[in-house]
Amino acid sequence: MPDKVEVGLKYYQELAKGIDEGRAEIVSLDEVMDTPAGKFQQVLKTEETTTLEPGEKEYKFYAPGIGLIQDDTLKLAKYELPNTS
């Protein structure tokens, strides 16, 4: 994922010409998500497509400072931040 994000930004997840070209687009920066690991604010939502499954879309959700917290089939159940002291 790019380090500077904004709604409408598109980027490649995978790029293997003639095999698979997975693309993602940032569609929201302010989702609120509940998972078994807790409630997250300011969640980034992406819409992903691939040439392997034309017409199919997958949505992924990323929490600030955590990363991927949910996609179409899984939800984050637990996380632990490293001790920074």
trRosetta pair geometry for C-beta under 8 A, 3 or more apart (Angstrom, degrees):
i j d omega theta_ij theta_ji phi_ij phi_ji
1 5 7.1 -4 166 -80 108 118
1 11 7.1 131 -133 69 45 148
1 24 7.6 -58 -103 86 83 149
1 46 7.9 -121 -109 -64 117 147
1 62 7.4 -7 -59 -50 171 172
2 5 6.1 147 81 -77 96 69
2 9 6.5 -97 39 159 141 142
2 11 5.7 -179 -29 -62 105 156
5 9 6.0 -137 -150 37 57 150
5 26 5.5 145 -169 -95 102 165
5 29 6.8 149 119 -101 113 115
5 44 6.3 -11 147 -127 160 142
6 9 5.1 106 60 -32 70 114
6 26 6.7 133 86 82 29 142
6 29 7.5 -38 -136 -51 35 138
7 26 5.6 -124 -113 114 36 97
7 27 6.6 40 -144 -162 88 19
7 28 6.5 28 -105 -93 110 26
7 29 6.0 -105 -54 -16 92 102
8 25 7.0 -26 -153 -171 24 103
8 26 6.8 -29 29 71 26 86
9 25 7.0 163 85 -151 43 59
9 26 4.8 23 52 23 91 117
10 23 6.1 3 -173 -178 102 112
10 24 7.0 169 -150 88 57 45
10 25 4.7 -22 -97 -97 81 84
10 26 7.9 -137 -70 11 39 70
11 23 7.2 162 87 -153 30 69
11 24 5.8 -17 64 61 77 90
12 15 4.4 23 167 -56 151 110
12 21 6.7 -68 -131 -166 110 75
12 22 6.6 100 -168 79 68 61
12 23 5.8 -49 -105 -101 53 64
12 24 7.7 115 -147 17 8 79
13 22 3.9 -58 64 112 105 113
13 23 6.7 -169 5 -95 88 9
13 24 5.2 85 -48 -23 106 109
13 48 6.2 16 -20 -136 149 119
13 50 8.0 -63 58 -85 122 94
14 20 5.2 1 111 112 131 110
14 21 6.8 -155 94 -132 78 21
14 22 3.9 59 32 24 93 111
14 50 7.5 24 48 -121 117 106
15 21 5.8 34 -120 -124 58 74
15 22 7.7 -108 -56 40 50 68
16 19 3.9 -35 115 59 115 118
16 20 5.1 37 50 47 105 73
16 21 7.2 -143 48 -68 52 59
17 21 7.2 38 -98 -69 42 109
20 50 6.0 -14 -162 -167 99 107
20 51 5.8 -177 -140 52 46 98
20 52 5.3 -12 -112 -38 101 109
21 50 7.1 156 77 -151 46 57
21 51 4.7 55 40 -14 86 122
22 48 6.4 5 -177 -173 97 107
22 49 7.3 175 -150 90 55 42
22 50 4.5 -17 -101 -100 78 92
22 51 7.7 -109 -63 8 47 74
23 48 6.9 168 88 -149 45 60
23 49 5.4 -8 59 59 93 88
23 50 7.5 175 19 -82 64 43
24 46 4.6 -1 -172 -179 113 129
24 47 6.9 150 -155 74 61 41
24 48 4.7 -24 -97 -96 81 82
24 49 8.0 171 -82 20 38 62
24 60 7.7 -39 -132 36 127 119
25 46 6.5 147 71 -157 37 74
25 47 5.1 -17 58 57 93 93
25 48 8.0 179 19 -78 63 39
26 29 7.0 31 169 -64 118 85
26 44 6.3 -45 -140 -171 106 104
26 45 7.4 113 -160 78 59 51
26 46 5.7 -45 -96 -99 50 77
27 45 5.2 -57 66 101 91 100
27 46 6.7 131 9 -129 87 24
27 47 5.0 57 -29 -15 132 107
27 59 8.0 -62 38 -127 136 101
28 31 5.2 86 114 -43 131 95
28 43 7.8 29 108 94 105 73
28 44 7.1 168 93 -152 62 39
28 45 4.1 23 50 37 101 114
29 42 6.8 -11 154 -166 73 73
29 44 5.5 -6 -120 -104 58 75
29 45 7.9 -122 -60 21 26 74
30 42 5.8 -33 -119 -118 56 53
30 43 7.6 59 175 46 12 55
31 42 7.9 59 51 174 51 9
31 43 3.9 -61 74 72 96 102
31 44 7.4 -136 23 -24 107 4
31 45 5.0 88 -28 -40 141 114
31 61 6.2 -95 87 -133 150 114
32 39 7.0 5 180 -177 91 97
32 40 7.1 175 -154 87 49 53
32 41 5.7 -8 -110 -111 84 59
32 43 6.7 155 -88 11 17 112
33 39 7.1 171 90 -153 45 53
33 40 4.9 -6 59 55 92 100
33 43 4.9 39 -3 -31 113 167
33 61 5.4 109 -66 157 157 154
33 63 7.2 -116 50 -72 123 104
33 69 6.1 136 100 102 146 132
33 70 6.0 -154 -169 9 145 137
34 38 7.8 -106 -145 139 57 28
34 39 5.1 -21 -102 -101 72 80
34 40 7.9 -177 -80 19 27 70
35 38 6.5 4 63 50 82 41
35 39 7.8 165 24 -86 63 33
35 40 7.1 15 10 -3 107 110
35 69 5.5 -135 -27 169 155 105
35 70 6.0 -155 -86 -60 120 111
35 75 4.4 -174 -139 175 99 106
35 76 4.7 49 146 58 157 81
35 77 7.3 -116 155 -78 104 31
36 75 6.0 112 6 113 90 116
36 76 7.1 -153 54 100 79 52
36 77 4.5 -6 81 -128 128 62
36 78 7.5 -44 110 -46 101 63
37 69 7.1 -124 54 -147 130 102
37 75 7.7 -165 5 147 93 86
37 76 4.4 -46 7 121 139 98
37 77 5.7 111 -53 140 91 12
37 78 5.3 179 -104 -85 100 23
37 79 5.5 55 -161 1 145 91
40 43 5.2 83 115 -68 111 112
40 61 8.0 137 79 148 136 117
40 63 4.1 -78 -161 -109 147 127
40 66 7.1 -90 -116 26 138 148
40 69 5.9 159 4 1 159 178
42 63 7.8 91 82 -147 72 63
42 64 5.7 0 99 -12 114 124
43 61 5.0 11 166 -173 127 102
43 62 6.6 153 -165 71 75 39
43 63 5.4 -38 -107 -90 87 65
43 64 7.9 -128 -95 -13 43 74
43 69 7.0 -84 -131 42 124 132
44 61 7.1 152 78 -156 49 50
44 62 4.5 -19 61 61 102 98
44 63 8.0 -166 20 -74 77 19
44 64 7.8 103 -15 -59 100 72
45 59 6.2 -9 -170 -169 98 104
45 60 7.4 158 -153 81 51 44
45 61 5.5 -16 -100 -101 71 75
45 62 8.0 -171 -73 21 28 73
46 59 6.9 161 81 -152 51 54
46 60 4.9 -8 55 57 101 92
46 61 7.9 -164 20 -73 71 32
46 62 7.4 38 -10 -6 106 110
47 57 5.5 -19 -169 -166 97 115
47 58 7.5 143 -160 73 48 41
47 59 5.8 -23 -101 -98 61 75
48 57 6.9 137 68 -162 47 59
48 58 4.6 -27 63 65 103 93
48 59 7.4 179 15 -83 82 24
48 60 6.4 36 -15 -3 122 109
49 53 7.9 -138 -164 80 63 83
49 56 7.0 145 -133 82 71 60
49 57 5.8 -34 -81 -103 83 67
49 58 7.8 168 -74 21 36 76
50 53 5.4 49 71 35 100 83
50 56 7.2 -21 42 73 86 106
51 54 6.7 9 -150 -68 42 83
53 56 3.9 -21 133 28 115 135
58 71 6.4 12 170 -174 109 105
58 72 5.3 -91 -145 -21 87 126
59 71 7.0 167 91 -151 51 58
59 72 6.4 107 45 -65 71 83
60 68 6.1 -45 -176 -130 113 101
60 70 7.2 170 -154 94 50 53
60 71 4.6 -16 -104 -102 80 89
61 68 7.3 102 77 -153 50 57
61 69 5.4 -58 102 62 97 90
61 70 4.4 10 44 57 118 92
61 71 7.3 -164 17 -75 73 44
62 66 7.6 178 -175 78 62 83
62 67 5.9 -52 -145 -172 92 32
62 68 5.6 -41 -98 -85 78 45
62 69 6.7 140 -121 6 24 85
63 66 4.0 12 80 45 108 123
63 67 7.0 -8 52 42 73 24
63 69 4.8 52 -13 -30 109 135
63 76 8.0 -71 5 12 128 157
65 81 7.5 -6 156 -107 108 124
66 69 6.1 40 111 -65 133 106
66 76 7.4 17 158 -122 133 171
66 79 5.8 20 -144 172 109 172
68 71 6.8 -8 -171 -41 116 99
68 76 7.4 157 116 -62 62 110
69 75 7.1 9 155 -159 69 61
69 76 4.2 -63 -149 -5 67 130
70 74 6.8 -162 -139 97 50 57
70 75 4.8 2 -105 -112 96 68
70 76 6.5 -89 -55 -4 67 82
71 74 5.7 27 44 45 87 82
76 79 6.1 -6 179 -40 126 110
81 84 7.9 -34 144 -24 105 100
